[in-house]
Amino acid sequence: MSWELLFWLLALCVLILSLVQLLRFLRADADLTLLWAEWQGRRPEWELTDMVVWVTGASSGIGEELAVQLSKLGGSLVLSARRAQELERVKRRCLENSNLKEKDILVLPLDLTDTSSHEAATKAVLQEFGKIDILVNNGGRSQRSLVLETNLDVFKELINLNYLGTVSLTKCVLPHMIERKQGKIVTVNSVAGIASVSLSSGYCASKHALRGFFNALQGELMEYPGITFCNVYPGPVQSDVVKNALTEELAKPNKSIDQSYKMPTSRCVRLMLISMANDLKEVWISDHPVLLGAYLWQYMPTWALWLTSRLGKKRIQNFKNGLDPDLPYKFWKTKTD
């Protein structure tokens, strides 16, 4: 075989591999590393059994679905959020869909903004189950309002809840994990923690803060390889996150908007469990075009900022007209599906 023929064969292989990767990306609903782990990696059914998992924000949405899927893997669950009645409902759902018993699920109401209560809550979990294998920082709220119209108290609430509350609880749990030299800290961030969007300035700020904090924390705990971190960045997902979003005033509710066109919560949570089973450090979970936007913000931020600014005008226009700001995304999903 001549060197020239070998060169052309290698070039053909590179071209074919590039086309395969491009096709994979166009069909992706998560980053390619995560999708590879889904295909060839470790299964949650192998890695996440018989563990004590503490889930905040467990009363609805991603937190609720995560509790249900975790319950099917066995182990013990701690369900936390502010709404005790909703937590009891989630507990019943977990018991109905798994082999867990009453004693395996602890309902522990918790206000993330009340940082003075976090130490006692951590002790309550340890007293009940003796250990905490996984902490899932999922609690938080979104935002739908313009900066100039938003009361400063809204920004304070978003930072106190999404950022400081998560930091506080993590600091309470970490000494226990350091003592055992093992544990997982899973933090549900958002694509908004990578790519800022209009109408969610305070929310984006809190999520960017989380990204910076946990990336720095991982560097500080390198001497404890048994303690792993997984930062999850979901895009639009079917949940109550928009319904419960803060507006320009703390006491003003947001209107309910159809979320059925977004990624099913069950799919998002399944990918989260795969991330946890494979100890992935950072994962992006979203359909296109939001997933493409995350890649643009990561690798071409100048172009991403220009594009986001242009798209933001349409979001603001829809918002001012009383429409769903995510209508362009809805149109894309309807067209592609």
ABEGO torsion letter per residue (X at the ends): XBAAAAAAAAAAAAAAAAAAAAAAAAABABBAAAAAAAAABBBAAAAABGBBBBBBGAABEAAAAAAAAAAAAEEBBBBBBABAAAAAAAAAAAAAABABBAAABBBBBBBAABAAAAAAAAAAAAAAAGBBABBBBABEBBBBBBAAABBAAAAAAAAAAAAAAAAAAAAAAAAAAAAAGBEBBBBBBBAAAABBBBGAAAAAAAAAAAAAAAAAAAAAAAABAABBBBBBBBBBBBBAAAAABBBABAABBBBBBBAAABBBAAAAAAAAAAAAAAGBABBBBBBOAAAAAAAAAAABAAAAAAAAAAAAAAAAAAAAAGBBAAAAAAAAAAAAX
